Amino acid sequence: MQPFYTAEITINATPERVWDALTNPDITQQYMFGCRSVSDWKPGSRLDWVGTHEGKDVTYVTGKIVTFQPYERFVYTVIDPMAKYELTPENHLTVDCTLKQLGNSTHVLVTQGDYTKVAEGEKRYGHGNGWVGVLNAIKDLLEK
């Protein structure tokens, strides 16, 4: 197991459009397993990934905004609020999304971890590969 899971992709869209896809709840719901992002997007604020189950809103992932630099970098923490391990800051993973414009396209780099420092790190590392599907789904949405 590596300390960090990394995924990257180049999307034929401007950084502004990619940023909107990363933060707009109407768009996140289309690729983030049916969850919409809920936050005021200020550093230190809460970020929830909320989906619907049996007609009720359920928070599947929660965390805090660390860095929010529109069109460039978005860093936040994540934890499963239904997990069996302690829901302490030490058990949050950090997600770092960096955008870089390449002509008419945007390179997106996502790093998530440090899995070696959190409870059930090896098990949680296995979920990190979901980023490949998420980035491909964003690419498909934006390049339609």
Residue, then its C-alpha position, 0 to 999 in steps of 0.5 A: m500500500q502506498p501512502f497516497y492514491t493518485a489519479e490524473i486526466t486531461i479534459n478538453a475544457t477550460p479550468e472554469r468548466v472543470w472547477d464548476a464540475l468539481t463544486n457545483p452540486d447539480i453536476t457532482q450528483q451526475y458523477m459522484f455516485g449520486c451525491r451532491s456537494v454541500s458547502d459554503w466553500k470557505p476554508g475551515s467550512r464543512l463539506d458534505w457529500v449528500g445522496t438520497h436513500e429511501g427518499k431521505d437525504v443521507t451524508y455519505v462522506t463529510g470533511k472540511i475545506v482546507t484550501f479553495q483557490p478557484y480554477e487552480r486548487f481545491v483541498y479538503t478532508v474526507i471521512d465516512p460518518m458511518a464508519k466503525y473507527e473513530l471520527t477524529p481529525e486524525n482519521h480524515l484523509t486529505v484530497d488535493c485536486t490541482l488544475k493546470q490549463l494546457g492550451n484549450s484543455t485542463h490537466v487534473l491531478v487528484t491525490q488522496g491520503d495519507y493512508t498510512k496514518v489513518a484507521e483502516g488505511e489499507k482497506r480505505y486505500g482500496h476505495g481510492n481507485g474510485w477516482v479513476g472512474v470519477l475523473n473519466a465521468i467528469k471528462d465524459l460530461l464536459e466533453k459531450 
